[in-house]
Amino acid sequence: MTQFSNEVNRIVKNIPRGTVMTYGEVAREAGNPKAARAVANIMAKNFDPEIPCHRVIRADGRPGGYNRGGEATKKDLLAAEGVVSLRNGQRL
């Protein structure tokens, strides 16, 4: 893994239950604000249950992909954690 990947995983691991960050926010916090797509690719390859990749969403408020069951599963996981809407007020 690259240093950037490790930093992305560290950041995502620390996103509190019931909250979300965008791929871009994670990229900025990891030190590369233009790497939102790289963050998405890193999350797509994540199968570590300690890294809650379902808490990373698109900048437009939509959930985005999820490698363990697709967008519907991602929405269900977020709803179970108490996330009732995404960035722009869109319902889950």
N, C-alpha and C positions, 0 to 999 in steps of 0.2 A: 504494500500500500504506500501511496505517496504521503508526504507530510500534509498536503492539502486534504486528502481523504481522511486522514486521521483526525485533523482539526474539525472537519465537517461532522464526523461521527461523534466527536466529543461534544460539540455544540448541540447536536440533535439529541444525544443521550440526556442532556440537561434541560430539554424543553419540558416544563411542568405539565402534568396531567391537566387536561381541560383547556390548554392553550395551544396556539399554533404559531408558526413562523412561515414566511414565504421562502421559496427557494432562493430568491434574491437576498433576503435578510440573512439567511444562513451564509450565503456566499460573502456578503459584506463583513459579517462577523468573523468569518474564516480568513479574511484578508484579501479577497479577490472579488470586488463588487460586480465584475462582469462575468462571473462564473456560475450564474444561476442554472444553466443547462448542465454544467458539470456536476453541480449538487444533485440535480434530478437523476443523472446517470449513476451517481454514487448511491443514492437512495434506492434506485431500481435494482441494484445488485446487493442490497443489504438483506441478510436473512438472520441477523443477530437480534433475538427478541429483546435485548437490553437497549437497543437503539430504536426508539419509537418513530420510525420514518413516516407513519401515518399522520404525524403532527406537522408535517411540512406540506404546505399547499401552494397553489399557483398565486401569482400576484393579483389576478383578477377575482380571487375569492373562491374559485372552483377548486375542488379537492385535488385534481390531478391523478396520475396513475398510482397504483399500489400493487406490488408484486405478489401479494398474498391474497388475491381474491378480487382485484379490480376496484374501481371507483366506488361501487356500492358498499363493499366491505369497509373501505376507508371511511365513508360517511357513517356507517354503523358504529365503527370504533370511536370516531369523534363524538357522535351523539351519546354513546355510552359514557363518555368522559365528561359530558355536560356542555360540550360545544354545541350551541343551538343555532349559530349562524356563522358564516364565514365573512371575510373582510368587508364586503360591501352590503352586508345585511341579508344576503341571499340565504334562504332557509336550507338546511341540510337535506 
